[in-house]
Amino acid sequence: MKRFWKTVGIKTQEQSLVVTLDKRALKTAGGNPLLVPASKSLLAASIAAEWDYQRTLIRPHALPVVSTIDASTRFY
């Protein structure tokens, strides 16, 4: 899959942080917004950096933090 976004950002949504691609929230495989607790700003920054690092093609192996979080949310 090719990169389809131009900007990566982090916004506050209620008591959470949301990583955005072109101002659209990242979502889990289940279609829910990927919410990070506001107290975990470093985690949100790590997720944003992973997505920003994807230059031309999306390489799932280069998204370890996102993959781990997404896998863990499937059980709740």
N, C-alpha and C positions, 0 to 999 in steps of 0.2 A: 504494500500500500504506500502511496506517495504522501508526502507531507502536504496537508491541506490548509494549514493555519499559518498566519504571519506573526502573531504575537502570543506570548505566554504571559499570564499574569496571575496574581493572587488577590482575591477579594474577600471581604468579610461578609458573612451571611449569618445573622443572628449571633449565636455563640460559637460559630465555626468559621474555618477558613476554607475557601474553595479555589482550586487551581483552575484557571480558565485558558482556553485556546480561542483567540479572537473574541474574547468576552463571553464565551459559552462555557458553562461548567463541565469539567470532566465527569464522566459517569462510569459507574461500575459495569461489569458484564451484565448484571441484572437490570440495568437501565436507571438506577438510582444515582443521584448526585454523589460524588466522592467528597464527603465532608471530613475535614480534619479539625480536631479540637483546637480552639484558639490558642491554647497554651502550648501547642506543638508547632510553632511557626517554623522551626528548623525542618521538620518533616515536610511541611507544605513547600518550603523552599527547595528541598531535595527533589520532590515530585516535579515541581516546575522546571528545575534544572534538567532533569531527565528528558522531559518533553522538548525543552528548548535545544537540547543537544542533538535531537533527531534532525538531520539536515535535509536530505532529499527523500530517503525512504524510511519508513517506520521499521525499526528493528526491535522486535519484542524482547530479545535477549539483552538489549541495552536499557530496559525499563525494569530493573529488579525491584525497586521499592514499590512501584505501582503494581507490579505483578503479585508481590507478596501481600499487599494490602487488599487487592481485589480478591485473591484466593481466600484470605481470612474472612472477608465479609460474606462469602457464600454460605457460611455456617450459621449466620445469625439472622 
